Amino acid sequence: MLQFKEFVEELCPECGEDHEGECSHEAVSPAQRRARKQAYLLKTMKKYGDAAKMGIPADQVNQRRNTPTRKKS
């Protein structure tokens, strides 16, 4: 059985995964990260805006859904 230090040394330094050969993971550029965050922000703002139009207060909107639905409690 491998010790933890031996296991960590076998991991890819670029992506942190255990694989053979070349690493297929490319680092995410800051522009891609910003675009992903901006898309998430726009989706969330639309959800709360739609909820406000439907008459649902922002504190009662379910955060786990993409559509404006009320919380259960």
JOVENVEN-V259202 format. One record per helix or strand of 2 or more residues. SS is the DSSP state (H for helix, E for strand). FROM is the first residue (numbers start at 1). LEN is the number of residues. If there is no record, write none. Layout:
ss = <SS | SS>
from = <FROM | FROM>
len = <LEN | LEN>
//
This chain:
ss = <H | H | H>
from = <4 | 30 | 58>
len = <7 | 25 | 3>
//
